[in-house]
Amino acid sequence: MIVTVQKLLGRLVVPMLIVLALAAATRPAFAQPERAGGGEANLVLPDLSVVEFGGVNARTLLTGGLVVCALGLGFGLFVFTQLKNLPVHQSMREVSELIYETCKTYLTTQGKFILVLWAFIAVVIAAYFGWLAPIEGKPIAVTVPVILLFSLIGIGGSYGVAWFGIRVNTFANSRAAFASLRGRPYPIYAIPLRAGMSVGMLLISVELFMMLCILLFIPGDYAGPCFIGFAIGESLGAAALRIAGGIFTKIADIGSDLMKIVFNIKEDDARNPGVIADCTGDNAGDSVGPTADGFETYGVTGVALISFILLAVSNARVQVQLLVWIFVMRIMMIVASGLSYFINESMAKSRYGQAARMNFEAPLTSLVWLTSIVSVALTYIVSYLLIPQLGDGTLWWKLSTVITCGTLAGAIIPEIVKVFTSVESRHVREIVISSREGGASLNILSGFVAGNFSAYWLGLSIVSLMTIAYYVSTTGLAALMVAPSVFAFGLVAFGFLGMGPVTIAVDSYGPVTDNAQSVFELSVIEHLPGIRESLKREYGFDVQFQHAKELLEENDGAGNTFKATAKPVLIGTAVVGATTMIFSIIVALTAGLTRDVGNLSILYPPFLLGLITGGAIIYWFTGASAQAVTTGAYRAVEFIKANIRLEGVEKASVADSKKVVEICTQYAQKGMFNIFLAVFFATLAFAFYEPYFFIGYLISIALFGLYQAIFMANAGGAWDNAKKIVEVELKAKGTELHAATVVGDTVGDPFKDTSSVAMNPVIKFTTLFGLLAVELAVQLQKDAGLVTTRLLAAIFLLLSLTFVYRSFYGMRIGTVKEAQRRAA
């Protein structure tokens, strides 16, 4: 696959370079940008040292934030070491290490693949900052490599935290499985959550550390472009890992699940060669993807706000005050999350530490709400201490209120999601009831109902909180900036991430609980000779195998629910945050809202056509990602059915398991490559065709993507937990009812873990990359003329359509011979 991609790279990047070079050659020798220093993407940061806060220089204050980041990083590494040193039986450790080895192979392959995709981005970045909009007074030989370096650092950040996430989770899965043998529920709740907090604290701390370093140590005249490069790199890494991971995990999940129906075998049967791939997919899709996505979401939202402040606020002193304020808010949020975790764990341990049963969702819910309350309180306190004199003296509490709308959304949205996805949900139980007589058909229809209802209520909740933020923004912010409502919407997205470590932690909880259940079965520990006596002698407890399995299954239901709750939070930040970044593009096009503002109206046909086009892209994307899963799952099922051995063996061979992993990787990469390049070239095509068409397009993909993602994520979560009710509560495995819910879950798998979740990084990548693409197009039109720009738009559109075509016709199931011919 990598060789094929390299060939395509040579066929595509070289022509791109030639086309851009020809466009450059047509640029008049005397042509200069209208403004010194290039376009709006050349954001100039003010001098931080000119402002003090309570007698402390702004630069010194932010330098102290590096210490907090180091402490957060230390917390993550400390918990990592704790998890590694927890007791675990050798049989379970061997399984988790096999899962980790397959994850390593997958991530190594993905890393090489991402660098291939980066080459496309690097061409555009170099073209823009190298010859269309060079940074005034700085040699291109210095600035362009530095900006490209920060794009690689952004990729490395997304990739690095994803790698850390799978290592932590593959320690935690076997340790949680082993802890279940004692028959107590608290440890199998505490271990996955501890792993999640380790990932969350390290992720947020590393991302904030990198952004602070750009702010503090890169010269202000090209720190802005470095932020843009960093954010584009983050988005690329997250989009690739999220899309490919989502395809991989659902190929494996469907391939493994269908065997339960075909051969009437138990969940995670060790004889099923698809189970190891499923476990790898839990990490590739449900750990790697969300971790990289969370890292990128946090960074891109910050870059959007930085861009807004530099473009919409004219007073340099106010710029510094707002920049320092948002960074201090982020530093405070790390403290709030850590403090809330320790308080909540103390309460949970005192309540459930010795209990024989517990509601696994209860302490997770209390953690989310406690963190939200602590974050809100600290937001007001720190804002009062930091910016009491900003504006008319009342803006400290008004800005805090706007952020609070987002912080509360981070707690309210999960509660609404649980109404539609929890094992206690009436919607989920309706799916089970409908499946009794209606089988898979009514099961699927009931899931569609749940997903659609959830989109309605979540949409209203997001709009309500944004409306409050809008009205608050009308009470004094206009004196400091243009378009204060846009800043308010950006702060709402910022507040969504106000408890970032905890949001990541409860999301990471799910893949660990899912893997723990699989590790238990794959270890075949129940059937080891003399195991009861051995465990009593070595670890000092009497094992309860059946009770342990029941606890792991119950905890997996809680994991499913909280995986579902994090998805709308991340997609919400993408859409709300995209508003702020789109505003940056609008400022660039309208010269600071002084011309052509009327083009941002449905009365301007290109803008209206852009609104319609965005929906088409979202629905193509949904189909293309699901098609990759469908074809890959077919090939996985085909192989498993031909090679599964149910007689005379306890486990599938490692070779067969690795073959299934190979199939999943192959189709994940192929699907992602087609999708990414179709999106990449579509962004260039629409930006080059007409700038205001492109603005409409960006708004459209955000809005269509929001509701499509919420519908699919929550429908999938409902189907998943309907199956869990049948397995855990009704104990009806192997029945027709169970088969119906398994079928529904296989429909929900690509809904919730492939198509829906990948919209988040795609929307942000398109919007962020679009900032450069549209300015590149505008400058080329000035220099080379409208005909040249439209010609380039046509070329890019044809390239995009080529990959749209390939996303289906190159991914059809067909026959084995056809598949082999296409692979060759």
Long-range contacts (C-beta under 8 A, 24 or more apart in sequence): 1-109, 1-113, 1-665, 1-666, 1-669, 1-670, 2-109, 2-112, 2-113, 2-116, 5-113, 5-116, 5-669, 5-673, 6-116, 8-673, 9-116, 9-119, 12-120, 12-677, 12-799, 13-119, 13-120, 13-123, 16-120, 16-123, 17-123, 19-792, 19-795, 20-123, 20-127, 23-780, 23-783, 23-784, 23-788, 23-792, 24-127, 24-131, 26-783, 26-784, 26-785, 26-788, 27-780, 27-783, 27-784, 28-783, 31-782, 31-783, 33-132, 33-133, 33-779, 34-782, 36-136, 37-133, 37-135, 37-136, 37-221, 38-129, 38-132, 38-133, 38-134, 38-135, 38-136, 39-132, 39-133, 39-588, 39-775, 39-778, 39-779, 40-311, 40-584, 40-585, 40-587, 40-588, 40-771, 40-775, 41-128, 41-129, 41-133, 41-224, 41-225, 41-228, 41-588, 41-771, 41-772, 41-775, 42-129, 42-133, 42-135, 42-222, 42-224, 42-225, 43-223, 43-224, 43-225, 43-227, 43-228, 43-306, 43-307, 43-310, 43-311, 44-220, 44-221, 44-224, 44-310, 45-215, 45-220, 45-221, 45-223, 45-224, 45-310, 45-323, 46-220, 46-316, 46-317, 46-319, 46-320, 46-323, 47-220, 47-316, 47-320, 48-215, 48-216, 48-320, 48-323, 48-324, 50-316, 50-317, 50-320, 51-317, 51-320, 51-321, 51-324, 53-324, 53-386, 53-387, 54-385, 54-386, 58-320, 58-324, 59-216, 61-324, 61-328, 62-212, 62-215, 62-216, 62-324, 62-327, 62-328, 63-216, 65-208, 65-212, 65-327, 65-328, 65-330, 65-331, 66-209, 66-212, 66-213, 66-216, 68-205, 68-331, 68-334, 68-335, 69-205, 69-206, 69-208, 69-209, 69-212, 69-331, 69-334, 70-205, 70-209, 71-205, 72-201, 72-202, 72-204, 72-205, 72-334, 72-338, 72-501, 73-201, 73-202, 73-205, 73-206, 73-209, 75-197, 75-198, 75-201, 75-202, 75-205, 75-338, 76-164, 76-198, 76-199, 76-201, 76-202, 76-203, 76-205, 77-198, 77-202, 79-168, 79-194, 79-195, 79-197, 79-198, 79-201, 80-164, 80-167, 80-168, 80-171, 80-198, 82-194, 83-168, 83-171, 83-172, 83-175, 83-191, 83-194, 83-195, 83-198, 84-171, 86-171, 86-175, 86-178, 86-179, 86-191, 87-175, 87-178, 87-539, 88-174, 88-175, 88-177, 88-178, 89-178, 89-523, 89-525, 89-535, 91-523, 91-524, 91-525, 91-528, 92-174, 92-177, 92-178, 92-519, 92-520, 92-523, 92-525, 93-174, 94-523, 95-174, 95-518, 95-519, 95-522, 95-523, 96-170, 96-171, 96-173, 96-174, 96-515, 96-519, 97-170, 98-276, 98-654, 98-657, 99-170, 99-173, 99-276, 99-279, 99-280, 99-283, 99-515, 99-519, 100-166, 100-167, 100-170, 102-276, 102-277, 102-280, 102-657, 102-658, 102-661, 103-166, 103-170, 103-280, 103-283, 103-284, 103-288, 105-661, 105-665, 106-248, 106-280, 106-284, 106-661, 106-665, 107-159, 107-162, 107-163, 107-166, 107-284, 107-288, 109-665, 109-669, 110-159, 110-240, 110-241, 110-244, 110-669, 111-159, 113-240, 113-244, 113-669, 113-672, 113-673, 114-155, 114-159, 114-236, 114-237, 114-240, 114-241, 115-155, 117-236, 117-240, 117-673, 117-676, 118-151, 118-152, 118-155, 118-233, 118-236, 120-677, 120-680, 121-151, 121-232, 121-233, 121-236, 121-680, 121-769, 122-148, 122-151, 124-684, 124-769, 124-772, 124-773, 124-776, 125-151, 125-229, 125-232, 125-772, 127-776, 128-772, 128-775, 128-776, 129-225, 132-775, 132-776, 132-779, 132-780, 132-783, 133-775, 133-779, 135-221, 135-222, 135-225, 136-221, 137-221, 138-221, 138-222, 143-222, 143-225, 146-218, 146-222, 146-226, 147-222, 147-225, 147-226, 147-228, 147-229, 148-229, 149-229, 150-214, 150-226, 150-227, 150-229, 150-230, 150-233, 151-229, 151-230, 151-232, 151-233, 151-236, 152-233, 153-210, 153-230, 153-233, 154-210, 154-229, 154-230, 154-231, 154-232, 154-233, 154-234, 154-235, 154-236, 154-237, 154-296, 154-299, 155-233, 155-234, 155-236, 155-237, 156-233, 156-237, 157-206, 157-207, 157-210, 157-233, 157-234, 157-237, 157-295, 157-299, 158-233, 158-234, 158-237, 158-238, 158-241, 158-292, 158-295, 158-296, 159-237, 159-241, 159-292, 160-206, 161-199, 161-202, 161-203, 161-206, 161-207, 161-291, 161-292, 161-295, 162-241, 162-287, 162-288, 162-289, 162-291, 162-292, 162-295, 163-288, 164-199, 164-202, 164-203, 164-291, 165-199, 165-203, 165-283, 165-287, 165-288, 165-291, 165-508, 166-283, 166-284, 166-287, 166-288, 168-195, 168-198, 168-199, 169-195, 169-199, 169-283, 169-287, 169-508, 169-511, 169-512, 169-515, 170-283, 170-515, 171-195, 172-512, 172-516, 173-279, 173-512, 173-515, 173-516, 173-518, 173-519, 174-516, 174-519, 176-512, 176-513, 176-516, 176-552, 177-516, 177-517, 177-519, 177-520, 177-523, 177-552, 180-516, 180-520, 180-548, 180-549, 180-551, 180-552, 181-525, 181-535, 181-541, 181-543, 181-544, 181-545, 181-548, 182-541, 182-543, 182-544, 182-548, 183-356, 183-544, 183-547, 183-548, 183-551, 184-354, 184-355, 184-356, 185-352, 185-355, 185-356, 185-357, 185-358, 185-360, 185-551, 185-554, 185-555, 186-348, 186-349, 186-352, 186-353, 186-354, 186-355, 186-358, 188-513, 188-516, 188-551, 188-552, 188-555, 189-348, 189-352, 189-358, 189-360, 189-363, 189-555, 189-558, 190-345, 190-348, 190-349, 191-512, 192-508, 192-509, 192-512, 192-513, 192-516, 192-555, 192-559, 193-345, 193-363, 193-364, 193-367, 193-505, 193-506, 193-509, 195-508, 195-512, 196-504, 196-505, 196-506, 196-507, 196-508, 196-509, 196-512, 197-337, 197-341, 197-501, 197-502, 197-505, 199-291, 199-504, 199-505, 199-508, 200-294, 200-337, 200-500, 200-501, 200-502, 200-503, 200-504, 200-505, 200-508, 201-334, 201-337, 201-338, 201-501, 203-291, 203-294, 203-295, 203-298, 203-500, 203-501, 203-504, 204-298, 204-330, 204-333, 204-334, 204-337, 204-500, 204-501, 204-504, 205-334, 206-295, 207-295, 207-298, 207-299, 208-298, 208-327, 208-330, 208-331, 208-334, 210-299, 211-299, 211-302, 211-327, 212-327, 215-323, 215-327, 224-306, 224-307, 224-310, 227-303, 227-306, 227-307, 228-303, 228-307, 228-768, 228-771, 228-772, 230-299, 230-303, 231-296, 231-299, 231-300, 231-303, 231-768, 232-765, 232-768, 232-769, 232-772, 234-295, 234-296, 234-299, 234-300, 235-296, 235-300, 235-761, 235-764, 235-765, 235-768, 235-769, 236-765, 237-292, 237-296, 238-292, 238-293, 238-295, 238-296, 238-297, 238-761, 238-764, 238-765, 239-296, 239-676, 239-758, 239-761, 239-762, 239-765, 240-672, 240-676, 241-288, 241-289, 241-292, 241-293, 242-289, 242-290, 242-292, 242-293, 242-757, 242-758, 242-760, 242-761, 243-625, 243-671, 243-672, 243-675, 243-676, 243-754, 243-758, 243-761, 243-762, 244-284, 244-668, 244-669, 244-671, 244-672, 245-281, 245-284, 245-285, 245-286, 245-288, 245-289, 245-668, 246-285, 246-289, 246-625, 246-750, 246-753, 246-754, 246-755, 246-757, 246-758, 247-285, 247-625, 247-628, 247-629, 247-632, 247-664, 247-667, 247-668, 247-671, 247-672, 247-754, 248-280, 248-281, 248-284, 248-285, 248-664, 248-665, 248-667, 248-668, 249-278, 249-281, 249-282, 249-284, 249-285, 249-286, 249-289, 249-753, 249-754, 250-281, 250-285, 250-629, 250-633, 250-749, 250-750, 250-753, 250-754, 251-277, 251-281, 251-628, 251-629, 251-632, 251-633, 251-636, 251-663, 251-664, 251-667, 251-668, 252-277, 252-278, 252-280, 252-281, 252-636, 252-660, 252-661, 252-664, 253-278, 253-281, 253-746, 253-749, 253-753, 254-629, 254-633, 254-636, 254-637, 254-746, 254-749, 254-750, 255-633, 255-636, 255-637, 255-640, 255-660, 255-664, 256-640, 257-742, 257-745, 257-746, 257-749, 258-633, 258-637, 258-742, 258-746, 259-637, 259-640, 259-641, 259-644, 260-733, 260-738, 260-742, 261-739, 261-742, 261-743, 262-641, 263-644, 263-646, 264-734, 265-646, 266-521, 266-733, 267-517, 267-521, 267-727, 267-733, 268-517, 268-518, 268-520, 268-521, 268-522, 269-521, 270-521, 270-522, 270-524, 270-650, 270-651, 270-652, 271-644, 271-645, 271-646, 271-649, 271-650, 271-651, 271-652, 272-640, 272-644, 272-652, 273-639, 273-640, 273-643, 273-644, 273-652, 273-653, 273-656, 273-657, 273-659, 273-660, 274-636, 274-640, 274-657, 274-660, 275-518, 275-521, 275-522, 275-652, 275-657, 276-522, 276-652, 276-657, 276-658, 276-660, 276-661, 277-636, 277-657, 277-660, 277-661, 277-663, 277-664, 278-518, 279-515, 279-518, 279-519, 279-522, 280-661, 280-664, 281-664, 282-511, 282-514, 282-515, 282-518, 283-511, 283-515, 284-668, 285-753, 285-754, 286-510, 286-511, 286-514, 286-563, 286-753, 287-508, 287-511, 289-757, 289-758, 290-504, 290-507, 290-508, 290-566, 290-570, 290-757, 291-504, 291-508, 293-570, 293-757, 293-760, 293-761, 294-500, 294-503, 294-504, 294-507, 294-570, 296-761, 296-764, 297-497, 297-570, 297-573, 297-574, 297-577, 297-760, 297-761, 297-764, 298-497, 298-500, 300-577, 300-581, 300-764, 300-768, 301-490, 301-493, 301-494, 301-496, 301-497, 301-573, 301-577, 301-580, 302-326, 302-330, 302-494, 303-581, 303-768, 304-490, 304-493, 304-577, 304-578, 304-580, 304-581, 304-584, 305-487, 305-490, 305-491, 305-494, 305-580, 307-580, 307-581, 307-584, 307-771, 308-486, 308-487, 308-490, 308-580, 308-583, 308-584, 309-481, 309-487, 311-583, 311-584, 311-587, 311-592, 312-481, 312-482, 312-483, 312-486, 312-487, 312-583, 312-587, 313-480, 313-481, 314-481, 315-480, 318-390, 318-480, 318-481, 321-387, 321-390, 322-390, 324-386, 325-383, 325-386, 325-387, 325-390, 325-399, 326-494, 328-382, 328-386, 329-379, 329-382, 329-383, 329-403, 329-494, 329-498, 332-375, 332-378, 332-379, 332-382, 333-375, 333-497, 333-498, 333-499, 333-500, 333-501, 334-501, 335-378, 336-371, 336-374, 336-375, 336-378, 336-498, 336-499, 337-371, 337-375, 337-499, 337-500, 337-501, 337-502, 338-501, 339-374, 340-367, 340-370, 340-371, 340-374, 340-375, 340-499, 340-502, 341-367, 341-371, 341-501, 341-502, 341-505, 343-370, 344-370, 344-371, 360-554, 360-555, 360-557, 360-558, 361-418, 361-422, 361-424, 361-558, 361-561, 361-562, 364-506, 364-509, 364-558, 364-562, 365-414, 365-415, 365-418, 367-502, 367-505, 367-506, 368-410, 368-411, 368-414, 368-499, 368-502, 368-506, 368-565, 369-411, 371-411, 371-499, 371-502, 372-407, 372-408, 372-410, 372-411, 372-498, 372-499, 375-407, 375-498, 375-499, 376-404, 376-407, 376-408, 379-403, 379-404, 379-407, 379-498, 380-404, 390-480, 391-476, 391-477, 391-479, 391-480, 392-476, 392-479, 394-475, 394-476, 395-476, 395-477, 395-480, 398-472, 398-473, 398-475, 398-476, 398-477, 399-491, 401-468, 401-469, 401-472, 402-469, 402-472, 402-473, 402-488, 402-491, 402-492, 402-495, 403-491, 403-492, 403-494, 403-495, 403-498, 404-495, 405-465, 405-466, 405-468, 405-469, 405-492, 405-495, 406-465, 406-469, 406-491, 406-492, 406-493, 406-494, 406-495, 406-496, 406-497, 406-498, 406-576, 407-495, 407-496, 407-498, 407-499, 408-465, 408-495, 409-461, 409-462, 409-465, 409-492, 409-495, 409-496, 409-569, 409-572, 410-495, 410-496, 410-497, 410-498, 410-499, 410-503, 410-569, 412-461, 412-465, 413-458, 413-461, 413-462, 413-565, 413-568, 413-569, 413-572, 414-506, 414-562, 414-565, 414-566, 414-569, 416-454, 416-457, 416-458, 416-461, 417-454, 417-458, 417-561, 417-564, 417-565, 417-567, 417-568, 417-714, 417-717, 418-561, 418-564, 418-565, 419-454, 419-457, 420-450, 420-451, 420-453, 420-454, 420-714, 420-717, 420-718, 421-450, 421-454, 421-560, 421-561, 421-564, 421-565, 421-714, 421-717, 421-718, 421-720, 421-721, 422-561, 422-721, 423-557, 423-558, 423-560, 423-561, 423-721, 423-724, 423-725, 423-728, 423-729, 425-450, 425-718, 425-721, 427-453, 427-718, 428-718, 428-721, 428-722, 428-725, 429-722, 429-725, 431-718, 431-719, 431-722, 431-741, 431-744, 432-722, 432-725, 432-726, 432-730, 432-737, 432-741, 435-722, 435-726, 435-737, 435-740, 435-741, 435-744, 436-737, 438-740, 439-736, 439-740, 440-739, 440-740, 440-743, 440-744, 443-719, 443-722, 443-740, 443-741, 443-743, 443-744, 444-719, 444-743, 444-744, 444-747, 446-718, 447-715, 447-716, 447-718, 447-719, 447-722, 447-744, 447-747, 447-748, 448-715, 450-714, 450-715, 450-718, 451-710, 451-711, 451-712, 451-713, 451-714, 451-715, 451-716, 451-718, 451-751, 452-711, 452-715, 454-710, 454-711, 454-714, 454-715, 455-707, 455-710, 455-711, 455-714, 458-568, 458-710, 458-714, 459-706, 459-707, 459-710, 462-572, 462-576, 462-706, 465-492, 466-492, 466-576, 482-592, 482-593, 483-583, 483-593, 486-579, 486-580, 486-583, 487-580, 489-576, 489-579, 489-580, 490-576, 490-577, 490-579, 490-580, 492-576, 493-572, 493-573, 493-576, 493-577, 493-579, 493-580, 494-577, 496-569, 496-572, 496-573, 496-576, 497-573, 503-566, 503-569, 503-570, 504-566, 506-562, 506-565, 506-566, 507-562, 507-563, 507-565, 507-566, 509-558, 509-559, 509-562, 509-563, 510-559, 510-560, 510-562, 510-563, 511-559, 511-563, 512-559, 513-552, 513-555, 513-556, 513-558, 513-559, 514-556, 514-559, 514-560, 516-552, 516-555, 516-556, 517-549, 517-552, 517-553, 517-556, 520-548, 520-549, 520-552, 522-651, 524-650, 524-651, 527-650, 550-728, 553-724, 553-727, 553-728, 554-728, 556-724, 557-721, 557-724, 557-725, 557-728, 560-717, 560-720, 560-721, 560-724, 561-717, 561-721, 563-717, 564-713, 564-714, 564-716, 564-717, 564-720, 564-752, 567-709, 567-713, 567-717, 567-752, 567-756, 567-757, 568-709, 568-710, 568-713, 568-714, 570-757, 570-760, 571-705, 571-706, 571-709, 571-710, 571-713, 571-756, 571-757, 571-759, 571-760, 572-706, 573-760, 574-702, 574-705, 574-706, 574-759, 574-760, 574-761, 574-763, 574-764, 575-702, 575-703, 575-705, 575-706, 575-763, 577-764, 578-698, 578-702, 578-763, 578-764, 578-767, 579-702, 581-764, 581-767, 581-768, 581-771, 582-695, 582-698, 582-699, 582-702, 582-767, 584-771, 585-694, 585-695, 585-698, 585-767, 585-770, 585-771, 585-774, 586-695, 588-771, 588-774, 588-775, 588-778, 589-691, 589-692, 589-695, 589-774, 589-778, 596-692, 599-692, 600-692, 600-695, 604-692, 606-690, 606-692, 606-693, 606-696, 607-692, 607-693, 607-695, 607-696, 608-696, 609-693, 609-696, 610-686, 610-690, 610-692, 610-693, 610-694, 610-695, 610-696, 610-697, 610-698, 610-699, 610-700, 611-696, 611-697, 611-699, 611-700, 612-700, 613-686, 613-693, 613-696, 613-697, 613-700, 614-696, 614-697, 614-698, 614-699, 614-700, 614-701, 614-702, 614-703, 614-704, 615-700, 615-701, 615-704, 617-679, 617-682, 617-697, 617-701, 618-700, 618-701, 618-704, 618-705, 618-708, 618-759, 619-704, 619-708, 620-678, 620-804, 620-807, 621-675, 621-679, 621-755, 621-758, 621-759, 621-762, 622-708, 622-712, 622-755, 623-807, 623-808, 624-671, 624-674, 624-675, 624-678, 624-804, 624-807, 624-808, 624-811, 625-671, 625-675, 625-750, 625-754, 625-755, 625-758, 626-750, 626-754, 626-755, 627-671, 627-807, 627-808, 627-811, 628-667, 628-668, 628-670, 628-671, 628-672, 628-674, 628-675, 628-754, 628-807, 628-811, 629-667, 629-671, 629-749, 629-750, 629-754, 630-750, 630-813, 631-667, 631-811, 631-812, 631-813, 632-663, 632-664, 632-666, 632-667, 632-668, 632-671, 634-813, 635-663, 635-667, 635-813, 635-819, 636-660, 636-663, 636-664, 638-816, 639-663, 667-811, 670-810, 670-811, 671-807, 671-811, 674-803, 674-804, 674-806, 674-807, 674-810, 674-811, 675-803, 675-807, 677-799, 677-800, 677-803, 678-800, 678-801, 678-803, 678-804, 678-807, 679-762, 679-765, 679-766, 679-800, 680-769, 680-800, 681-796, 681-797, 681-799, 681-800, 681-803, 682-796, 682-797, 682-800, 683-766, 683-769, 683-770, 683-773, 684-773, 684-792, 684-793, 684-796, 685-793, 685-794, 685-796, 685-797, 685-799, 685-800, 686-793, 687-770, 687-773, 687-774, 687-776, 687-777, 688-773, 688-776, 688-777, 688-780, 688-789, 688-790, 688-792, 688-793, 688-796, 689-790, 689-793, 689-797, 691-774, 691-777, 691-778, 694-770, 694-773, 694-774, 698-766, 698-767, 698-770, 701-762, 701-763, 701-766, 702-763, 702-767, 705-759, 705-762, 705-763, 708-755, 708-756, 708-759, 709-755, 709-756, 709-757, 709-759, 709-760, 710-756, 711-756, 712-751, 712-752, 712-755, 712-756, 713-751, 713-752, 713-756, 713-757, 714-752, 715-748, 715-751, 715-752, 716-747, 716-748, 716-749, 716-750, 716-751, 716-752, 716-753, 716-756, 717-748, 717-752, 718-748, 719-744, 719-745, 719-747, 719-748, 719-751, 720-745, 720-748, 720-749, 720-752
